[in-house]
Amino acid sequence: MAIREDGYHIWVYEISRDTMTRLSFGPGQEETPIWTPDGSHLVFRSGSPANLFWQPADGSLPPERLTTSERVQTPTSWSPDGKVLVYYERQPDQNFDIWYLTLDGEKATHPFLQTPFHDAGGVLSPDGRFLAYRSDESGKLEVYVRAFPGPGGKWQISNDGGLQPVWARSGREIFYRNGDKMMAVPVDTESAFQAGRPIQLFERKFALPFMFIAEYDVTPDGEHFVMLQDTEFWPTQIHVVLNFFEELKERVPTRPR
């Protein structure tokens, strides 16, 4: 997780031991950590502009830079074999494109989806053949799936708004958020991609999206969700005091000089 304290830093929480360990000690701009498939490393963004770095999860080595770009980059997903890292990149016009980095041999970046729209939050299916993402190409945010790395078809998953897609580890469901609603869509990736109707799992107020990544996760058995509890950052009431100076004069009489 990223914790804001004198900037943002990466920490690892060991659930069984209830222990927090700080991993990053950089300039305080380390955010959006995601695990490699084997759990050995964490990749995150850092710097200004924020680029991609990774570091052993046990802190045995310092962070290593993975990309160099003048544009802000945010990691979102790994391929099952850990050889492809998906991320999105902010463009000069403030739109977002989806890219991926190959780590098999020489590191190289490749564009996946470049459009005039906000395309971000790409997550690969457990078999690595499809990528779910969110886009506002229809005029509102919806969740879509495309064949990866392409070419191939495109399928709309949500039908009334959606963002932050996450695949079930089985590959047979895609979860996404629609406001305070957690939705699920049954999918079939065995041959040609097929998707069912969205189903509402539950509705509850959790933290609203801070960025275009999934701020929740699903346990491997698909039975539990890990969510960020919403926290009040802003005042819920505003009090307006009229004739403040008249009241002040009554409370603190002025003395003649």
ZIGISUL-V976610 format. One record per run of one state. SS is the DSSP state (@ for helix, = for strand, . for the rest). FROM is the first residue (numbers start at 1). LEN is the number of residues. If there is no record, write none. Layout:
# ZIGISUL-V976610
SS/FROM/LEN
SS/FROM/LEN
This chain:
# ZIGISUL-V976610
./1/1
=/2/3
./5/3
=/8/7
./15/4
=/19/4
./23/6
=/29/1
./30/1
=/31/5
./36/5
=/41/6
./47/4
=/51/6
./57/7
=/64/2
./66/7
=/73/6
./79/5
=/84/7
./91/5
=/96/7
./103/5
=/108/6
./114/4
=/118/1
./119/1
=/120/5
./125/5
=/130/6
./136/6
=/142/6
./148/6
=/154/3
./157/6
=/163/5
./168/5
=/173/6
./179/2
=/181/8
./189/5
=/194/10
./204/2
=/206/1
./207/9
=/216/3
./219/6
=/225/3
./228/1
=/229/1
./230/14
@/244/8
./252/6
